[in-house]
């Protein structure tokens, strides 16, 4: 019996984990050939279809062009529109021997200029149309799995963006097992509308690509359009962040036919359990002849960050079961170790809150050109200080409490914004809350909150202050609450807490 070449390619990728960004597209073309890779929809609604072979040919052409314009081993900033081209340009830069540094098009020009200056880029690509046509054969670079593959800049929610040096092992290694996903799953179609320049969007695109699962990619997220796409195309999976799920609900998800969805996937932030339960009920896990879709969808949550190349922990809520929800980060992925530590790096007692530290194959090598920030993030023995506050939970899990830098110190008490936000969001008129600390002469800091209300809600800020004061400890209750139409966010929809502070100091 002859073993198909595609199977051998998938097995080699999954077991040896030897692929790099430089040769990834070539390998995927060998595995999947003329199979559809992605359907991409631009902001006007127009779409294009790209096969794996077409994508490989395009990457090869851009590789030849980039090799003539950039210096080997130097960063190349990819400041293009969000989309598949940006992803393929990253692969082309790597294949040419450079270090791709993609930037989110939602960044301000000042932020883009910071990335260009900080990286010392030898080339800035603002559109693939500016690349020359270079004929000839394509010679790929041959980096090792532990070599730096790319620079992914942090979101900048707590300071200036820093370039995380991620290895090929970190980026490709963690998705390589997707090559052996069951064949039946590769008939699904997954909807994705995340920024490719963000680590979650990059890995969320790469994983299905390795598995051979067709992707419907939206250059710009639109909740109403997303619901239409799922209904019309009968898509079976969606990947987003909690803020996207909130807007889908606002856009009418409860009234849409989402029964084709078998799995919802979320990451980048803690998913509220009640929101996950709603979406589980919207989907369906099984379709029976004559009966149609029944049951509910699975919900998968991942925990990770740019400094680890994506996802390091996962939790699953299976169909028909409300388990695997809430504040747990889930179980660690193979090869990863978790530690809950105090400020000195020593482990804390079970149940005590401490900082989560991680150790594994995807930890960044450091921050580009910033030895101080690197030493702050990494311990001498290779543990990454995440800045996330957690406590140990059952079965080896850890429970999320918030960001260390976001903790509000008020009168000697530690106030965790995510806890206060969850309490405020229990008010029937509140859609979403964001809590920050402002200086106080007596207590050091006091918590305040900005909230978005549900449509037609009439509650006043003072009424919310009184309501919160009754529901939570005095030191936790926001002293002021402002009602806003929108909360400031990054390109991946994370709340920018530093931009909330001026609202309370004006």
C-alpha positions in Angstrom: 0.0 0.0 0.0 1.3 3.4 -1.0 1.1 6.1 1.7 -0.1 9.4 0.3 2.5 12.1 0.2 0.2 14.6 1.9 -0.1 12.3 4.9 3.6 11.9 5.1 4.0 15.7 5.0 1.4 16.1 7.8 3.0 13.5 9.9 6.5 15.1 9.5 5.2 18.5 10.4 3.3 17.2 13.4 5.9 14.9 14.9 9.2 16.5 14.0 8.0 20.0 14.3 10.8 21.1 12.0 8.9 23.6 9.9 9.8 27.3 10.1 8.0 30.4 8.8 10.5 30.4 6.0 9.3 27.1 4.5 5.8 26.9 6.0 3.8 27.9 2.9 5.8 25.6 0.6 5.1 22.7 3.0 1.4 23.5 3.2 1.1 23.6 -0.6 2.7 20.1 -0.8 0.2 18.9 1.8 -3.0 20.5 0.6 -2.3 21.4 -3.1 -5.3 23.0 -4.9 -7.5 22.9 -1.8 -9.0 26.2 -0.8 -6.9 28.0 1.7 -8.9 31.2 2.4 -11.8 33.2 1.2 -11.0 36.8 2.0 -13.6 39.6 2.2 -12.5 43.2 2.0 -14.2 46.2 3.6 -16.4 46.7 0.5 -17.7 43.2 0.7 -15.8 41.9 -2.3 -14.1 38.6 -1.9 -11.3 36.5 -3.4 -10.4 32.8 -3.1 -6.9 31.6 -2.7 -5.7 28.0 -2.8 -2.6 26.7 -1.0 -0.7 26.4 -4.3 -1.5 30.0 -5.3 -0.5 31.2 -1.8 2.8 29.4 -2.1 3.5 30.9 -5.5 2.8 34.4 -4.2 5.0 33.9 -1.2 7.8 32.7 -3.5 7.5 35.8 -5.8 7.5 38.2 -2.8 10.5 36.3 -1.4 12.5 37.0 -4.5 11.6 40.7 -4.4 12.3 41.2 -0.7 15.7 39.5 -1.0 16.7 42.3 -3.4 15.5 45.1 -1.1 16.4 44.1 2.5 19.4 42.9 4.5 19.5 39.4 5.9 18.8 39.2 9.6 17.3 42.7 9.7 13.7 43.5 10.6 11.2 44.3 7.9 8.1 46.3 9.0 4.9 45.1 7.3 2.6 48.1 7.5 0.0 46.8 5.1 -3.8 46.5 5.4 -5.1 43.7 7.6 -5.5 40.6 5.6 -4.0 37.5 4.0 -1.4 39.5 2.1 0.0 40.7 5.4 0.3 37.0 6.6 1.9 35.9 3.4 4.3 38.8 3.4 5.5 37.7 6.9 6.3 34.3 5.5 8.0 35.9 2.5 10.2 38.1 4.7 11.2 35.0 6.7 11.9 33.0 3.6 14.1 35.9 2.4 16.2 35.7 5.6 14.6 38.7 7.3 12.6 39.2 10.5 9.0 40.2 9.8 7.5 42.8 12.1 3.8 43.2 11.2 1.9 46.2 12.5 -1.8 46.6 13.0 -3.3 49.1 10.6 -5.4 50.5 13.4 -2.2 51.8 15.1 -1.8 55.5 14.9 1.0 56.9 12.7 3.0 57.8 15.8 2.8 54.1 16.9 3.8 52.9 13.5 6.8 55.3 13.5 7.8 54.0 16.9 7.9 50.4 15.6 9.9 51.4 12.6 12.4 53.4 14.7 12.5 50.8 17.5 13.1 47.9 15.1 15.7 49.6 13.0 13.9 48.2 9.9 15.8 47.8 6.7 12.6 47.9 4.7 9.0 49.1 5.3 6.3 47.5 3.2 3.1 49.6 3.1 1.5 47.7 0.1 2.6 44.6 -1.8 2.1 46.5 -5.0 5.3 48.4 -4.3 7.4 45.3 -4.5 9.3 44.7 -7.8 8.7 41.6 -10.0 11.9 39.5 -9.9 12.1 36.4 -12.1 14.1 33.3 -11.4 14.2 30.5 -8.9 13.4 31.0 -5.2 16.0 30.1 -2.7 14.6 29.8 0.9 16.5 30.8 4.0 17.2 27.9 6.4 16.8 29.1 9.9 16.7 26.7 12.9 13.6 26.1 15.1 15.2 28.1 18.0 16.2 31.1 15.8 14.2 34.3 16.1 11.5 34.2 13.5 9.6 37.5 13.9 9.0 40.5 16.0 5.5 40.9 17.4 4.9 44.2 19.1 2.9 44.3 22.3 -0.4 46.0 22.3 0.7 48.9 24.3 -2.1 48.8 26.9 0.4 49.4 29.7 3.1 51.4 28.0 5.0 51.8 24.7 4.9 48.7 22.4 7.9 46.4 22.7 9.1 44.0 20.0 8.9 40.4 21.4 11.5 38.2 19.8 9.6 35.0 19.0 11.3 31.8 17.6 10.1 29.5 14.8 9.5 26.9 17.5 7.2 29.3 19.3 5.2 30.3 16.3 5.0 27.2 14.2 5.7 24.5 16.8 2.5 25.1 18.8 0.2 24.7 15.7 2.1 21.9 14.1 -0.1 19.2 15.6 -3.1 20.6 13.8 -1.7 18.9 10.7 -3.1 15.6 12.0 -6.6 16.8 12.8 -9.2 14.3 11.6 -10.2 14.6 8.0 -13.8 15.3 8.8 -12.9 18.5 10.5 -11.2 19.8 7.4 -14.6 20.1 5.7 -15.5 22.9 8.2 -15.3 26.6 7.4 -14.0 28.9 10.1 -14.8 32.6 10.3 -12.0 34.9 11.4 -11.8 38.7 11.6 -8.8 39.3 13.9 -5.7 41.5 13.1 -3.0 39.4 11.5 -0.4 41.6 13.1 -1.6 40.5 16.6 -0.2 37.2 17.9 -3.7 35.8 18.4 -4.8 36.6 14.9 -1.6 35.3 13.4 -1.7 31.9 15.2 -5.5 31.7 14.7 -4.9 31.9 11.0 -1.9 29.6 10.9 -3.5 26.8 12.9 -6.5 26.1 10.6 -4.2 26.7 7.6 -1.9 23.8 8.8 -5.0 21.6 9.4 -6.4 22.3 6.0 -9.5 23.9 7.3 -10.9 26.6 4.9 -11.0 30.1 6.4 -13.4 32.9 5.7 -11.3 35.9 6.6 -12.8 39.4 7.1 -10.4 42.3 6.8 -12.5 44.3 9.2 -14.9 42.9 11.9 -18.5 43.8 11.5 -20.9 42.0 13.9 -23.9 42.2 11.6 -21.9 41.0 8.6 -20.4 38.2 10.7 -23.9 36.9 11.6 -24.9 37.1 7.9 -21.8 35.1 6.8 -22.5 32.4 9.4 -26.1 32.1 8.3 -25.5 32.2 4.6 -22.4 30.0 4.4 -23.4 27.7 7.3 -20.0 28.1 8.8 -19.1 25.7 11.6 -16.6 27.7 13.7 -15.8 31.2 14.8 -12.7 32.6 16.5 -13.0 36.0 18.3 -12.3 37.8 21.6 -14.9 38.5 24.3 -15.6 42.0 23.1 -16.5 40.6 19.6 -19.0 38.2 21.3 -20.6 41.1 23.1 -21.1 43.1 19.9 -22.5 40.0 18.1 -25.1 39.7 20.9 -25.9 43.4 20.5 -26.2 42.9 16.7 -28.9 40.3 17.1 -27.1 36.9 17.6 -30.0 35.6 19.7 -32.3 36.0 16.7 -29.9 34.7 14.0 -29.7 31.1 12.8 -26.3 30.1 14.1 -27.1 26.4 14.4 -24.3 25.5 11.9 -21.7 26.5 14.5 -20.1 23.4 16.2 -17.5 25.3 18.1 -17.0 28.8 19.4 -13.4 29.9 20.2 -12.3 32.8 22.3 -9.0 34.2 23.6 -7.0 37.3 24.5 -9.2 38.1 27.5 -11.4 36.4 30.2 -14.7 35.2 28.7 -17.7 35.8 31.1 -19.4 32.4 31.8 -22.9 33.7 31.1 -21.8 35.1 27.7 -20.2 31.7 26.7 -23.3 29.8 27.8 -25.5 32.0 25.5 -23.4 31.3 22.5 -23.2 27.6 23.3 -26.9 27.5 23.1 -27.0 29.3 19.7 -24.9 26.6 18.0 -25.5 22.9 17.5 -23.2 20.0 18.0 -25.0 17.3 15.9 -27.1 17.3 12.8 -29.5 14.3 12.5 -31.3 13.3 9.3 -34.9 14.6 9.4 -34.3 16.5 12.6 -31.7 18.9 11.7 -29.2 20.5 14.2 -29.6 19.5 17.8 -27.8 20.1 21.1 -25.4 23.0 21.6 -22.0 23.9 20.4 -18.7 23.5 22.3 -16.9 26.5 23.6 -13.0 26.6 23.6 -11.0 29.3 25.4 -7.3 29.9 25.1 -4.9 31.7 27.4 -1.8 33.3 26.1 0.1 36.5 25.2 2.5 37.8 22.6 5.5 36.9 24.8 4.7 33.1 24.5 3.8 33.1 20.8 0.1 32.5 21.3 -1.7 30.0 23.4 -0.3 28.1 26.5 -3.4 26.9 28.2 -6.8 25.8 27.0 -10.2 24.9 28.5 -13.1 23.3 26.8 -16.8 23.4 27.6 -18.2 20.4 25.7 -21.7 20.3 24.2 -24.6 20.0 26.7 -22.3 20.5 29.7 -21.7 23.9 31.5 -18.3 22.9 32.7 -15.0 24.6 31.6 -16.3 28.1 32.0 -15.5 31.0 34.4 -12.2 32.5 35.5 -10.0 29.4 35.2 -7.2 29.7 32.6 -7.6 26.0 31.8 -5.0 23.3 31.6 -1.5 24.0 30.4 -0.4 22.8 26.9 2.2 20.1 26.6 5.7 21.3 27.4 4.5 24.3 29.5 5.0 24.8 33.3 3.0 27.2 35.5 4.1 28.8 38.8 2.2 31.1 41.1 4.8 33.3 42.7 5.3 36.3 45.0 7.3 39.4 44.1 10.6 37.6 44.9 9.7 34.7 42.6 9.0 32.2 45.4 5.9 30.0 45.1 2.9 31.0 47.2 0.6 28.8 49.2 -2.4 27.1 47.5 -5.3 29.6 47.2 -3.1 32.7 47.6 -3.0 35.3 44.9 0.4 35.7 43.2 1.9 36.4 39.8 1.7 33.7 37.1 5.0 32.7 35.7 5.4 30.5 32.6 8.2 28.3 31.3 8.1 26.5 28.0 9.3 26.2 24.4 7.6 29.3 23.2 8.8 31.9 25.7 10.3 35.0 23.9 14.0 35.3 23.7 13.7 38.9 24.8 12.5 42.3 23.7 14.2 43.7 20.6 16.9 46.2 21.6 15.7 46.4 25.2 17.9 44.5 27.6 16.3 46.1 30.6 12.8 45.1 29.6 14.0 41.6 28.8 15.6 41.2 32.3 12.4 42.5 33.9 10.2 40.0 32.0 12.5 36.9 32.3 14.0 35.4 35.4 17.6 34.1 35.4 16.3 30.6 35.1 14.0 31.3 32.2 10.6 31.9 33.7 8.4 34.6 32.1 6.8 37.0 34.5 3.4 37.5 32.9 2.1 40.3 35.0 -1.2 38.3 35.5 -2.5 37.7 39.0 -3.8 34.3 39.7 -4.4 31.7 42.4 -4.1 28.0 42.2 -7.3 26.1 41.5 -8.4 22.4 41.3 -6.8 19.8 39.1 -3.7 21.9 38.3 -5.6 24.9 37.0 -5.1 28.5 37.9 -7.8 31.2 38.5 -7.4 34.6 36.9 -7.6 37.7 39.1 -6.4 40.5 36.8 -3.3 42.3 35.7 -0.7 43.1 38.3 -0.2 46.6 36.8 -3.9 47.1 36.9 -4.3 46.2 40.6 -5.7 49.2 42.6 -4.1 49.7 46.0 -6.7 51.5 48.1 -6.2 52.0 51.8 -4.0 49.0 52.1 -6.4 46.7 50.2 -5.8 45.3 46.7 -8.7 45.9 44.3 -8.8 43.7 41.2 -10.6 45.5 38.4 -12.0 42.4 36.7 -13.8 41.5 39.9 -15.4 44.9 40.3 -16.3 45.0 36.6 -18.0 41.6 36.9 -20.1 42.9 39.8 -21.1 46.1 38.0 -22.1 44.2 34.9 -24.7 42.3 36.9 -26.8 45.5 36.9 -29.6 44.9 34.4 -28.9 48.2 32.6 -25.1 47.8 32.3 -23.7 46.2 29.1 -20.0 46.6 29.9 -17.7 48.1 32.6 -14.1 49.1 32.8 -12.5 49.9 36.2 -9.3 51.9 36.8 -7.7 53.5 39.8 -7.1 57.3 40.3 -4.9 59.0 42.9 -6.4 59.8 46.3 -4.7 61.9 48.9 -6.0 59.7 51.8 -6.2 56.2 50.4 -3.5 56.3 47.7 -5.9 55.2 45.0 -9.6 54.7 44.6 -11.5 52.7 42.0 -13.6 54.5 39.4 -15.5 53.0 36.4 -16.6 53.8 32.9 -19.7 51.9 31.7 -21.7 51.3 28.5 -25.4 51.0 29.0 -27.8 48.7 27.2 -30.2 50.3 24.7 -33.0 52.4 26.3 -31.4 52.1 29.7 -32.1 55.2 31.9 -30.0 54.5 35.0 -27.9 57.5 36.2 -24.2 57.4 37.2 -25.2 58.3 40.8 -27.7 55.5 40.9 -25.0 53.1 39.7 -22.6 54.4 42.4 -25.2 53.7 45.1 -26.1 50.3 43.7 -22.4 49.3 43.5 -21.8 50.5 47.1 -24.5 48.2 48.4 -23.3 45.2 46.4 -19.5 45.2 47.2 -17.1 46.0 49.9 -16.6 49.7 50.5 -12.9 49.6 49.4 -14.0 48.0 46.1 -16.9 50.2 45.2 -16.2 52.8 42.5 -16.2 56.3 43.9 -17.3 57.7 40.5 -19.0 56.1 37.5 -19.2 57.7 34.1 -21.5 56.6 31.3 -19.8 56.5 27.9 -20.9 55.5 24.4 -17.6 53.5 23.7 -14.6 52.3 25.6 -11.2 52.9 24.1 -9.7 49.7 22.7 -6.7 48.3 21.0 -6.9 46.7 17.5 -7.7 43.4 19.2 -10.5 45.0 21.2 -8.7 45.0 24.6 -9.7 48.0 26.8 -7.0 50.6 27.0 -7.2 51.5 30.6 -4.6 54.3 30.4 -6.9 56.2 28.0 -9.7 56.1 30.6 -7.8 58.0 33.2 -8.1 61.4 31.6 -11.9 61.1 31.7 -11.7 61.2 35.5 -9.0 63.9 35.9 -10.5 66.6 33.5 
